[in-house]
Amino acid sequence: MESEQTSPDIVEPRVRIEAVTAMALSYPDGVIITDRDDLVVFVNLSAVGLLGHDPNNIVGQPLSKALEELILRARDPQGIQNLLQNSNPTYPLQLGINLITPDIKNEGASESLNLKITMFSVYNAEGNWVGRTLILHNTIQEHTADQIKNEFVAVVSHELRTPLSAIQGFSELLLTQDASPERQRLWLEMINRESVRLSGLIEDMLSLSHIESGRIDLRLERVELELVIRQCVEILRIGSSRHNFHIEVEENLPAVRADRDKLIQILNNIIGNAIKYSNKGGQINIKVGYNTINPLFLEVSVSDQGVGIPADDLTNIFEKFYRVRNGTTKEIKGSGLGLAITRNLVELIGGRIWVESEVGKGSTFLFTLPVHVFPQREVKAFREILLKTLLVEGKDPTEAELYLDYLQRTLPNNQLDEVLRETLYEIGDMWHQGKIGIGDEHLATGIVREFLSRTKAVAALPNGFRLVIGSVAGEEHVVGLTMVANTFIRAGWAVTNLGANVPVAAFITTIEQSRPDLLLLSITLSQRLSEIKGIVQEVKKTNPDLLIGVGGRLLNELPDLATRLGADFRGTSPDETVRLATQIVREKKSEVRSQKSE
């Protein structure tokens, strides 16, 4: 018996009708279709929500009755009635209406709507008129976008007009009036300050435009988060004498995977806001640690003691052009772009950002950054380098110490443990195979185990000495700085590592804030000697009793470098530098005590 087959001529129209019906039902705009008698024959889900009726009470009803609730809520009901009178429009008619918001105390109350109603005739395949269709489109989002655009134009116009007016006014004064050099300098300073402000606003607008259009280039790399934070703080501290900054970082944190320049922009925006919105001063606390939810992320929090953010504004604070409007913030200048840019940059890097705040008690901005995790092939390479450093004949064990210090700052804790554990296993296998002698095996495992025990008790016995260390050289010098800083930390020193590319002002400001016992300048490039000598001279002017040491590769070429620069001593290796520094500081403190006792 042949199976029955349905003719394609019968199936296809039915399938097409079902597909069109399903599409119309789920269409995001409201759809109402009537017949020739103006009775509703179809209404989709969106229209049901807008009309406020049970769909069973809409189909079969006259269109005017179906729209009864809309007409009652319309600010201009006559407009809808005029539209309905044209039962057979020869072309699509459009009407925009605004609906009055119901009493919010009533159940099921909804927000105010702005509707655009489009009506057009429906014809059958023979070209005969069979009814009409209404499309109900909620334009509230477009209305909100227009409001935001208008606010943006108003804000930007105001923000642009203010610096432009100042620049124009003071430049006219310079051109038309004779004034004393002091007054001319004051006017020029005003022009410079307002031009910087204008440039910053334009830069923010361009940054946001590039981010939203996807035209931003990210260069994700391994970044030492603590180092970048301290550099940002030292620069921002210069213009913020009313604030005390406290940085708290968990021990042995791994590096993060981020774009260094974008990370600096994020920190400058958040810390800059903490300064700006706590203009009476106070403490700004910056904490860094593992994110409690996901250990593959680090979490940074920046807390201030400023004006705080009202609860109603917290959900909008990261929107572009949005600014908190109240009596405490109206005098604070800004375009409302900084936090929008910050949120986008954090999310591009792979983290998230949020805020906790209470009016009058300050705000805490928190964001996460992904931990930089090395691929397994790189971890294997680290292990091979460590083995060579430990076991090659004639190698100085201090090289292994330095490399271990570098690994501690480079690898996340779990990967560092893996490298050290597998290194110990491999040393044991090599000993069993006769590739190394018993003395070599004991020396290598002893170094690794001693390092492990020390890292668990870093700075456990502080001696009370304080160090500021930094370099005017480039980023290639960061590893050496980290190794030296770790050696001081193990010896019990409290260390502020400013890192590389440090300006003179940052050295001076940090010294004033932390009052160290020693400033250590690391030198690698001879062409920067005049700059370093200038730093030594500037520091000596303001802090004549501060000890200054120098270190770095250049000391091998210029053994008299400390004398030429006016520094107190030089260190040829991290351990030697720590030994000399500790000895000199102790002698100086002992001398001061003797003088006081006399």
C-alpha positions as a printed NumPy array, in Angstrom:
array([[  0.   ,   0.   ,   0.   ],
       [  1.477,   3.311,  -1.022],
       [  1.959,   5.827,   1.705],
       [ -0.147,   8.933,   1.457],
       [  1.738,  12.035,   0.391],
       [  0.493,  15.543,   0.895],
       [  0.71 ,  17.816,  -2.108],
       [  3.309,  20.585,  -1.78 ],
       [  0.651,  22.966,  -3.081],
       [ -1.349,  22.217,   0.078],
       [  1.52 ,  22.055,   2.593],
       [  3.454,  25.149,   1.641],
       [  0.691,  27.732,   2.158],
       [ -0.165,  26.197,   5.562],
       [  3.504,  26.226,   6.598],
       [  3.876,  29.785,   5.405],
       [  0.779,  30.883,   7.35 ],
       [  2.032,  29.194,  10.557],
       [  5.45 ,  30.801,  10.179],
       [  3.971,  34.245,   9.574],
       [  1.605,  33.835,  12.55 ],
       [  4.446,  32.767,  14.856],
       [  6.554,  35.707,  13.719],
       [  3.697,  38.166,  14.222],
       [  2.932,  36.768,  17.705],
       [  6.526,  37.25 ,  18.89 ],
       [  7.149,  40.549,  17.066],
       [  8.558,  43.083,  19.608],
       [  6.106,  45.822,  18.566],
       [  2.372,  45.531,  19.152],
       [  0.399,  44.244,  16.134],
       [ -3.41 ,  44.533,  15.804],
       [ -5.236,  43.362,  12.657],
       [ -8.911,  44.053,  11.894],
       [-11.355,  42.836,   9.28 ],
       [-13.553,  44.893,   6.924],
       [-15.988,  45.539,   9.782],
       [-13.186,  46.88 ,  11.977],
       [-13.379,  43.91 ,  14.347],
       [-10.069,  42.685,  15.775],
       [ -9.063,  39.35 ,  14.229],
       [ -5.468,  39.168,  15.493],
       [ -3.467,  40.654,  18.364],
       [  0.087,  39.704,  19.32 ],
       [  1.653,  39.399,  22.788],
       [  3.269,  42.85 ,  22.766],
       [ -0.037,  44.53 ,  21.903],
       [ -1.794,  42.65 ,  24.714],
       [  0.735,  44.067,  27.183],
       [  0.253,  47.608,  25.874],
       [ -3.553,  47.437,  25.761],
       [ -3.958,  46.035,  29.267],
       [ -6.703,  43.561,  28.236],
       [ -7.095,  39.791,  28.31 ],
       [ -6.467,  38.66 ,  24.69 ],
       [ -9.766,  36.719,  24.766],
       [-11.549,  40.002,  25.396],
       [ -9.815,  41.74 ,  22.479],
       [-10.287,  39.402,  19.516],
       [-13.757,  39.882,  18.028],
       [-14.191,  43.309,  19.616],
       [-14.382,  46.579,  17.667],
       [-11.008,  48.262,  17.35 ],
       [-12.231,  51.348,  19.198],
       [-13.16 ,  49.205,  22.216],
       [ -9.794,  47.379,  22.109],
       [ -8.038,  50.748,  22.231],
       [-10.328,  52.088,  24.943],
       [ -7.681,  51.946,  27.712],
       [ -5.087,  53.661,  25.516],
       [ -7.539,  56.419,  24.651],
       [ -8.294,  56.997,  28.351],
       [ -4.588,  57.248,  29.184],
       [ -3.594,  59.372,  26.183],
       [ -2.683,  62.978,  26.806],
       [ -4.217,  63.734,  23.378],
       [ -7.126,  61.26 ,  22.954],
       [ -8.528,  63.23 ,  20.018],
       [ -5.463,  62.297,  17.964],
       [ -6.232,  58.549,  18.273],
       [ -9.93 ,  59.094,  17.504],
       [ -9.041,  61.071,  14.358],
       [ -6.734,  58.248,  13.281],
       [ -9.458,  55.606,  13.75 ],
       [-11.945,  57.563,  11.646],
       [ -9.803,  56.874,   8.573],
       [-10.836,  53.241,   8.19 ],
       [ -9.247,  52.681,   4.755],
       [ -6.01 ,  54.714,   4.505],
       [ -4.44 ,  54.774,   1.065],
       [ -0.968,  55.054,   2.632],
       [  0.483,  54.412,   6.119],
       [ -0.586,  57.01 ,   8.707],
       [  1.511,  57.713,  11.806],
       [  0.663,  59.248,  15.157],
       [  2.875,  59.813,  18.179],
       [  1.117,  59.852,  21.562],
       [  2.193,  60.087,  25.175],
       [  0.395,  57.993,  27.801],
       [ -0.241,  59.291,  31.305],
       [  1.495,  57.252,  34.01 ],
       [ -0.99 ,  55.384,  36.255],
       [ -0.996,  55.945,  40.006],
       [  2.07 ,  54.09 ,  41.257],
       [  0.155,  53.01 ,  44.371],
       [ -2.088,  50.78 ,  42.261],
       [ -1.059,  47.217,  41.569],
       [  0.237,  46.515,  38.1  ],
       [  1.264,  50.138,  37.58 ],
       [  3.614,  50.662,  34.666],
       [  5.985,  53.394,  33.592],
       [  4.942,  56.194,  31.277],
       [  4.969,  55.231,  27.605],
       [  5.574,  57.127,  24.422],
       [  3.846,  55.293,  21.566],
       [  4.13 ,  55.68 ,  17.84 ],
       [  1.035,  54.234,  16.122],
       [  1.353,  53.299,  12.458],
       [ -1.826,  52.31 ,  10.581],
       [ -2.082,  50.909,   7.061],
       [ -4.584,  48.988,   4.923],
       [ -4.442,  45.23 ,   4.281],
       [ -5.305,  43.792,   0.863],
       [ -5.809,  40.174,  -0.233],
       [ -4.16 ,  38.414,  -3.181],
       [ -6.828,  39.749,  -5.554],
       [ -6.102,  43.32 ,  -4.458],
       [ -9.309,  43.785,  -2.48 ],
       [ -9.268,  45.734,   0.789],
       [ -9.891,  43.33 ,   3.705],
       [ -9.034,  45.374,   6.802],
       [ -6.306,  47.364,   8.462],
       [ -3.294,  46.85 ,  10.681],
       [ -1.988,  48.933,  13.576],
       [  1.636,  48.762,  14.728],
       [  2.219,  50.055,  18.294],
       [  5.87 ,  50.964,  18.84 ],
       [  7.063,  52.046,  22.301],
       [  9.536,  54.876,  21.687],
       [ 10.54 ,  55.331,  25.334],
       [ 14.08 ,  54.108,  24.593],
       [ 14.457,  56.559,  21.728],
       [ 12.976,  59.248,  23.984],
       [ 15.476,  58.369,  26.726],
       [ 18.294,  58.397,  24.178],
       [ 17.172,  61.838,  23.024],
       [ 17.11 ,  63.041,  26.624],
       [ 20.625,  61.67 ,  27.211],
       [ 21.798,  63.261,  23.964],
       [ 20.284,  66.6  ,  24.952],
       [ 21.852,  66.364,  28.411],
       [ 25.162,  65.46 ,  26.826],
       [ 24.995,  68.44 ,  24.467],
       [ 24.139,  70.698,  27.415],
       [ 26.942,  69.296,  29.595],
       [ 29.554,  69.348,  26.856],
       [ 28.502,  72.817,  25.723],
       [ 28.856,  74.071,  29.275],
       [ 32.139,  72.235,  29.873],
       [ 33.586,  73.463,  26.573],
       [ 32.279,  76.994,  26.965],
       [ 33.83 ,  77.519,  30.408],
       [ 37.475,  76.848,  29.486],
       [ 37.074,  78.463,  26.072],
       [ 35.683,  81.633,  27.673],
       [ 38.597,  81.702,  30.125],
       [ 41.169,  81.147,  27.373],
       [ 39.577,  83.816,  25.178],
       [ 39.197,  86.307,  28.031],
       [ 42.702,  86.055,  29.45 ],
       [ 44.329,  85.991,  26.008],
       [ 42.46 ,  89.23 ,  25.161],
       [ 43.742,  90.772,  28.394],
       [ 47.299,  89.835,  27.424],
       [ 46.836,  91.356,  23.965],
       [ 45.063,  94.569,  24.993],
       [ 46.379,  95.508,  28.43 ],
       [ 49.747,  96.364,  29.844],
       [ 50.259,  94.455,  33.062],
       [ 53.037,  93.542,  35.431],
       [ 55.017,  90.349,  34.724],
       [ 53.427,  88.761,  37.799],
       [ 49.897,  89.428,  36.551],
       [ 50.805,  88.264,  33.027],
       [ 52.154,  85.029,  34.463],
       [ 48.916,  84.56 ,  36.437],
       [ 46.847,  84.994,  33.256],
       [ 49.072,  82.576,  31.352],
       [ 48.707,  80.008,  34.122],
       [ 44.925,  80.357,  33.873],
       [ 45.059,  79.869,  30.097],
       [ 47.284,  76.81 ,  30.507],
       [ 45.068,  75.276,  33.197],
       [ 41.879,  75.737,  31.18 ],
       [ 43.49 ,  74.422,  27.992],
       [ 44.568,  71.279,  29.869],
       [ 40.995,  70.877,  31.121],
       [ 39.638,  71.336,  27.6  ],
       [ 42.11 ,  68.814,  26.216],
       [ 41.096,  66.302,  28.893],
       [ 37.415,  66.601,  28.02 ],
       [ 38.088,  66.081,  24.324],
       [ 40.347,  63.124,  25.129],
       [ 37.591,  61.529,  27.248],
       [ 35.073,  61.923,  24.437],
       [ 37.468,  60.374,  21.91 ],
       [ 38.332,  57.506,  24.282],
       [ 34.673,  56.639,  24.791],
       [ 34.019,  56.869,  21.06 ],
       [ 36.915,  54.519,  20.284],
       [ 35.805,  52.02 ,  22.946],
       [ 32.167,  51.911,  21.844],
       [ 33.06 ,  51.619,  18.16 ],
       [ 35.498,  48.78 ,  18.838],
       [ 38.467,  50.775,  17.537],
       [ 40.533,  50.443,  20.715],
       [ 43.735,  48.416,  20.651],
       [ 44.447,  46.335,  23.758],
       [ 47.957,  45.11 ,  24.463],
       [ 47.379,  42.517,  27.147],
       [ 50.556,  41.554,  28.966],
       [ 51.864,  40.569,  32.385],
       [ 51.645,  43.6  ,  34.715],
       [ 52.825,  43.986,  38.324],
       [ 49.673,  45.489,  39.829],
       [ 51.2  ,  46.776,  43.073],
       [ 53.965,  48.561,  41.187],
       [ 51.504,  50.368,  38.899],
       [ 49.281,  51.35 ,  41.844],
       [ 52.185,  52.843,  43.773],
       [ 53.377,  54.8  ,  40.737],
       [ 49.884,  56.226,  40.16 ],
       [ 49.475,  57.152,  43.822],
       [ 52.835,  58.903,  44.025],
       [ 52.005,  61.072,  41.027],
       [ 48.451,  61.874,  42.2  ],
       [ 49.701,  62.548,  45.721],
       [ 51.635,  65.583,  44.444],
       [ 48.438,  67.562,  43.861],
       [ 46.587,  66.267,  46.912],
       [ 48.171,  67.551,  50.119],
       [ 44.938,  67.1  ,  52.141],
       [ 44.777,  63.339,  51.688],
       [ 46.618,  60.461,  53.32 ],
       [ 47.057,  57.394,  51.147],
       [ 47.255,  53.896,  52.596],
       [ 48.085,  50.957,  50.312],
       [ 47.492,  47.428,  51.6  ],
       [ 48.557,  44.509,  49.403],
       [ 48.339,  40.81 ,  50.225],
       [ 51.689,  39.022,  50.218],
       [ 52.916,  37.048,  47.235],
       [ 50.198,  38.118,  44.831],
       [ 50.683,  37.126,  41.194],
       [ 50.838,  39.591,  38.335],
       [ 47.689,  40.432,  36.374],
       [ 46.964,  40.181,  32.664],
       [ 46.124,  43.689,  31.528],
       [ 46.977,  46.552,  29.228],
       [ 49.397,  48.624,  31.319],
       [ 48.383,  52.009,  29.854],
       [ 44.667,  51.252,  30.196],
       [ 45.22 ,  50.048,  33.776],
       [ 46.915,  53.354,  34.603],
       [ 43.92 ,  55.167,  33.091],
       [ 41.531,  53.083,  35.225],
       [ 43.468,  53.777,  38.436],
       [ 43.86 ,  57.481,  37.668],
       [ 40.109,  57.797,  37.102],
       [ 39.1  ,  55.945,  40.268],
       [ 41.735,  57.391,  42.619],
       [ 41.256,  60.814,  41.019],
       [ 37.522,  60.595,  41.785],
       [ 38.288,  59.6  ,  45.375],
       [ 40.388,  62.763,  45.692],
       [ 37.859,  64.981,  43.89 ],
       [ 34.791,  63.844,  45.844],
       [ 36.528,  64.045,  49.227],
       [ 37.733,  67.612,  48.721],
       [ 37.972,  68.223,  52.471],
       [ 40.711,  65.609,  52.641],
       [ 40.883,  62.442,  54.707],
       [ 42.203,  58.951,  54.163],
       [ 42.121,  57.094,  50.861],
       [ 42.595,  53.357,  51.309],
       [ 43.674,  51.139,  48.436],
       [ 43.515,  47.382,  49.017],
       [ 44.62 ,  44.597,  46.707],
       [ 43.996,  40.895,  47.224],
       [ 42.443,  37.794,  45.72 ],
       [ 38.797,  37.988,  44.717],
       [ 36.885,  35.835,  47.229],
       [ 34.55 ,  34.42 ,  44.56 ],
       [ 37.124,  33.57 ,  41.883],
       [ 40.808,  33.098,  42.84 ],
       [ 41.803,  33.587,  39.187],
       [ 41.074,  37.296,  39.677],
       [ 42.631,  39.947,  41.882],
       [ 40.379,  42.558,  43.462],
       [ 41.26 ,  46.234,  43.932],
       [ 39.236,  48.525,  46.191],
       [ 39.612,  52.3  ,  46.522],
       [ 37.816,  53.848,  49.519],
       [ 37.452,  57.518,  50.4  ],
       [ 35.842,  59.541,  53.184],
       [ 33.996,  61.848,  50.839],
       [ 30.416,  62.918,  50.146],
       [ 29.157,  59.473,  49.135],
       [ 26.607,  58.506,  46.471],
       [ 22.82 ,  58.309,  47.047],
       [ 21.375,  54.795,  46.711],
       [ 19.165,  55.849,  43.771],
       [ 22.244,  56.884,  41.778],
       [ 24.321,  53.725,  42.326],
       [ 22.772,  51.813,  39.421],
       [ 23.444,  54.654,  36.963],
       [ 26.836,  55.872,  38.144],
       [ 28.731,  54.057,  35.359],
       [ 26.468,  55.315,  32.556],
       [ 27.969,  57.858,  30.182],
       [ 27.164,  61.51 ,  30.828],
       [ 25.516,  60.595,  34.149],
       [ 26.406,  62.777,  37.117],
       [ 25.097,  62.791,  40.681],
       [ 23.123,  65.989,  41.132],
       [ 22.896,  67.26 ,  44.696],
       [ 24.076,  70.144,  46.821],
       [ 27.376,  68.517,  47.744],
       [ 28.512,  67.742,  44.197],
       [ 27.159,  70.604,  42.09 ],
       [ 30.38 ,  72.607,  42.451],
       [ 32.592,  69.67 ,  41.404],
       [ 33.454,  69.892,  37.728],
       [ 33.191,  66.936,  35.396],
       [ 31.618,  65.689,  32.176],
       [ 30.227,  62.382,  33.453],
       [ 32.471,  60.382,  31.115],
       [ 35.24 ,  59.158,  33.437],
       [ 33.402,  56.263,  35.106],
       [ 31.801,  55.164,  31.824],
       [ 35.266,  54.941,  30.278],
       [ 36.565,  53.145,  33.371],
       [ 33.79 ,  50.536,  33.285],
       [ 34.362,  49.843,  29.59 ],
       [ 38.126,  49.488,  30.056],
       [ 37.759,  47.134,  33.037],
       [ 35.332,  44.948,  31.092],
       [ 37.565,  44.958,  27.991],
       [ 40.457,  43.691,  30.109],
       [ 38.193,  40.924,  31.426],
       [ 37.192,  42.185,  34.866],
       [ 34.134,  43.837,  36.371],
       [ 33.572,  46.975,  38.437],
       [ 31.021,  48.011,  41.063],
       [ 30.581,  50.567,  43.839],
       [ 29.458,  50.592,  47.462],
       [ 28.58 ,  53.915,  49.038],
       [ 26.671,  55.742,  51.753],
       [ 25.891,  59.436,  51.661],
       [ 28.128,  61.387,  54.005],
       [ 30.402,  58.404,  54.724],
       [ 32.298,  57.988,  51.467],
       [ 32.462,  55.5  ,  48.622],
       [ 34.351,  52.332,  47.781],
       [ 34.951,  51.469,  44.138],
       [ 35.948,  47.853,  43.517],
       [ 37.121,  46.141,  40.352],
       [ 38.66 ,  42.812,  39.404],
       [ 41.472,  41.939,  37.024],
       [ 42.391,  38.485,  35.675],
       [ 45.519,  36.837,  37.053],
       [ 48.276,  36.324,  34.512],
       [ 48.575,  32.551,  34.172],
       [ 51.555,  31.222,  32.284],
       [ 50.972,  28.446,  29.717],
       [ 52.349,  25.046,  30.707],
       [ 55.158,  25.273,  28.149],
       [ 56.387,  28.463,  29.844],
       [ 56.136,  26.852,  33.285],
       [ 58.273,  23.992,  31.935],
       [ 60.815,  26.534,  30.656],
       [ 60.917,  28.196,  34.089],
       [ 61.644,  24.831,  35.695],
       [ 64.464,  24.075,  33.246],
       [ 66.072,  27.48 ,  33.87 ],
       [ 65.796,  26.938,  37.616],
       [ 67.488,  23.535,  37.358],
       [ 70.344,  24.999,  35.324],
       [ 70.721,  27.816,  37.813],
       [ 70.853,  25.339,  40.68 ],
       [ 72.987,  22.545,  39.236],
       [ 75.421,  23.838,  36.598],
       [ 78.946,  23.456,  37.917],
       [ 80.594,  26.68 ,  39.029],
       [ 77.334,  28.615,  39.388],
       [ 77.057,  30.905,  42.384],
       [ 74.069,  29.807,  44.567],
       [ 73.056,  33.483,  44.883],
       [ 72.02 ,  33.367,  41.221],
       [ 69.513,  30.677,  42.132],
       [ 68.29 ,  32.881,  44.988],
       [ 67.748,  35.809,  42.632],
       [ 65.932,  33.639,  40.138],
       [ 63.726,  32.19 ,  42.869],
       [ 62.871,  35.734,  43.958],
       [ 61.94 ,  36.522,  40.379],
       [ 59.724,  33.421,  40.17 ],
       [ 57.99 ,  34.39 ,  43.39 ],
       [ 57.011,  37.747,  41.922],
       [ 56.22 ,  36.333,  38.485],
       [ 54.191,  33.153,  38.93 ],
       [ 50.84 ,  32.757,  40.671],
       [ 51.144,  30.811,  43.938],
       [ 49.784,  27.567,  42.511],
       [ 52.173,  27.643,  39.554],
       [ 55.132,  28.585,  41.773],
       [ 54.369,  25.586,  44.002],
       [ 54.185,  23.394,  40.892],
       [ 57.546,  24.597,  39.592],
       [ 59.295,  24.08 ,  42.941],
       [ 57.677,  20.702,  43.593],
       [ 58.564,  19.347,  40.146],
       [ 62.067,  20.822,  40.455],
       [ 62.643,  18.867,  43.67 ],
       [ 61.32 ,  15.676,  42.043],
       [ 63.586,  16.175,  39.033],
       [ 66.616,  16.796,  41.259],
       [ 65.848,  13.506,  43.013],
       [ 65.546,  11.644,  39.692],
       [ 68.841,  13.093,  38.483],
       [ 70.558,  11.967,  41.682],
       [ 69.158,   8.422,  41.316],
       [ 70.37 ,   8.32 ,  37.722],
       [ 73.843,   9.378,  38.784],
       [ 73.723,  12.629,  36.813],
       [ 74.563,  14.692,  39.904],
       [ 76.503,  13.974,  43.049],
       [ 75.16 ,  13.839,  46.558],
       [ 76.664,  17.21 ,  47.414],
       [ 75.016,  18.876,  44.425],
       [ 71.67 ,  17.308,  45.323],
       [ 71.847,  18.538,  48.906],
       [ 72.93 ,  22.011,  47.823],
       [ 70.097,  22.346,  45.286],
       [ 67.304,  20.988,  47.458],
       [ 68.622,  22.99 ,  50.408],
       [ 68.36 ,  26.244,  48.445],
       [ 64.809,  25.488,  47.305],
       [ 63.607,  24.367,  50.752],
       [ 65.239,  27.313,  52.504],
       [ 63.585,  29.641,  50.025],
       [ 60.197,  28.04 ,  50.659],
       [ 60.539,  28.447,  54.408],
       [ 61.593,  32.09 ,  54.048],
       [ 58.752,  33.046,  51.742],
       [ 56.269,  31.952,  54.407],
       [ 57.819,  34.353,  56.888],
       [ 58.641,  37.38 ,  54.743],
       [ 59.243,  40.436,  56.897],
       [ 58.234,  38.478,  60.   ],
       [ 60.948,  40.226,  62.044],
       [ 61.023,  43.837,  60.83 ],
       [ 63.996,  45.847,  61.991],
       [ 62.154,  49.147,  61.708],
       [ 64.276,  50.455,  58.803],
       [ 62.499,  52.028,  55.835],
       [ 63.641,  52.07 ,  52.21 ],
       [ 62.49 ,  53.874,  49.07 ],
       [ 63.821,  52.3  ,  45.881],
       [ 63.339,  53.296,  42.262],
       [ 64.941,  53.892,  38.903],
       [ 64.793,  56.506,  36.173],
       [ 65.492,  53.753,  33.622],
       [ 62.924,  51.883,  31.526],
       [ 60.691,  48.895,  32.133],
       [ 63.435,  46.391,  31.373],
       [ 64.816,  47.202,  34.815],
       [ 61.701,  46.199,  36.786],
       [ 62.87 ,  42.608,  37.439],
       [ 66.155,  43.764,  38.987],
       [ 64.347,  46.306,  41.166],
       [ 61.96 ,  43.616,  42.378],
       [ 64.802,  41.266,  43.294],
       [ 66.63 ,  43.942,  45.278],
       [ 63.404,  45.049,  46.999],
       [ 62.66 ,  41.422,  47.995],
       [ 66.136,  41.035,  49.46 ],
       [ 65.56 ,  44.111,  51.662],
       [ 62.106,  42.817,  52.674],
       [ 63.582,  39.47 ,  53.77 ],
       [ 66.067,  41.38 ,  55.894],
       [ 63.182,  43.075,  57.716],
       [ 63.048,  46.417,  55.895],
       [ 59.789,  48.185,  55.055],
       [ 60.137,  48.858,  51.327],
       [ 58.41 ,  51.308,  48.972],
       [ 59.289,  50.176,  45.449],
       [ 58.462,  52.991,  43.007],
       [ 59.61 ,  50.934,  40.039],
       [ 60.996,  52.317,  36.796],
       [ 60.611,  55.62 ,  34.941],
       [ 60.145,  57.504,  38.212],
       [ 60.063,  61.34 ,  37.964],
       [ 61.976,  63.499,  40.445],
       [ 58.749,  64.81 ,  41.972],
       [ 57.621,  61.282,  42.853],
       [ 60.891,  60.607,  44.703],
       [ 60.611,  63.861,  46.664],
       [ 56.935,  63.368,  47.532],
       [ 57.405,  59.747,  48.594],
       [ 60.332,  60.685,  50.838],
       [ 58.269,  63.419,  52.489],
       [ 55.405,  61.015,  53.122],
       [ 57.252,  57.863,  54.229],
       [ 60.343,  59.41 ,  55.892],
       [ 62.692,  56.556,  54.903],
       [ 66.116,  55.78 ,  56.351],
       [ 67.534,  55.17 ,  52.886],
       [ 66.892,  56.095,  49.264],
       [ 68.311,  53.556,  46.809],
       [ 68.686,  54.6  ,  43.154],
       [ 69.2  ,  51.866,  40.597],
       [ 71.3  ,  52.853,  37.569],
       [ 71.654,  51.059,  34.232],
       [ 72.2  ,  53.781,  31.612],
       [ 75.15 ,  56.184,  31.581],
       [ 73.196,  58.795,  29.601],
       [ 70.873,  59.218,  32.607],
       [ 73.692,  60.101,  35.043],
       [ 73.034,  63.84 ,  34.954],
       [ 69.374,  63.199,  35.741],
       [ 70.276,  60.919,  38.658],
       [ 72.763,  63.45 ,  39.978],
       [ 69.974,  66.019,  39.866],
       [ 67.768,  63.718,  41.95 ],
       [ 70.532,  63.273,  44.537],
       [ 71.021,  67.041,  44.763],
       [ 67.292,  67.775,  45.042],
       [ 66.829,  65.145,  47.75 ],
       [ 69.824,  66.419,  49.705],
       [ 68.395,  69.952,  49.631],
       [ 65.158,  68.938,  51.329],
       [ 66.454,  65.931,  53.297],
       [ 70.145,  66.561,  54.081],
       [ 70.356,  63.706,  56.606],
       [ 68.866,  61.029,  54.354],
       [ 71.257,  58.284,  53.293],
       [ 71.406,  57.692,  49.531],
       [ 72.773,  54.543,  47.947],
       [ 73.255,  53.569,  44.299],
       [ 73.276,  50.191,  42.615],
       [ 72.978,  48.572,  39.212],
       [ 74.954,  47.18 ,  36.305],
       [ 76.731,  50.471,  35.616],
       [ 78.719,  50.167,  38.856],
       [ 80.958,  47.542,  37.26 ],
       [ 82.005,  50.042,  34.591],
       [ 82.229,  53.063,  36.898],
       [ 83.404,  52.008,  40.368],
       [ 83.635,  55.643,  41.509],
       [ 80.036,  56.319,  40.531],
       [ 78.751,  56.895,  44.079],
       [ 81.389,  59.571,  44.656],
       [ 80.698,  61.259,  41.306],
       [ 76.986,  61.436,  42.054],
       [ 77.328,  62.534,  45.669],
       [ 75.733,  59.365,  47.064],
       [ 76.732,  57.828,  50.415],
       [ 77.584,  54.311,  49.242],
       [ 77.228,  51.816,  46.393],
       [ 76.091,  48.179,  46.383],
       [ 77.379,  45.665,  43.872],
       [ 74.802,  42.906,  44.567],
       [ 71.47 ,  42.716,  46.419],
       [ 72.933,  40.941,  49.464],
       [ 75.941,  43.284,  49.598],
       [ 73.663,  46.319,  49.262],
       [ 71.446,  45.142,  52.131],
       [ 74.492,  44.425,  54.324],
       [ 76.045,  47.854,  53.679],
       [ 72.73 ,  49.686,  54.058],
       [ 71.913,  47.968,  57.355],
       [ 75.405,  48.674,  58.707],
       [ 75.398,  52.355,  57.697],
       [ 71.872,  53.015,  58.976],
       [ 72.625,  51.37 ,  62.321],
       [ 75.834,  53.372,  62.702],
       [ 74.026,  56.582,  61.914],
       [ 71.194,  55.874,  64.367],
       [ 73.732,  54.961,  67.036],
       [ 75.59 ,  58.214,  66.384],
       [ 72.365,  60.227,  66.695],
       [ 71.547,  58.522,  69.996],
       [ 75.03 ,  59.262,  71.334],
       [ 74.7  ,  62.938,  70.412],
       [ 71.337,  63.167,  72.173],
       [ 72.71 ,  61.524,  75.322],
       [ 75.577,  64.016,  75.46 ]])
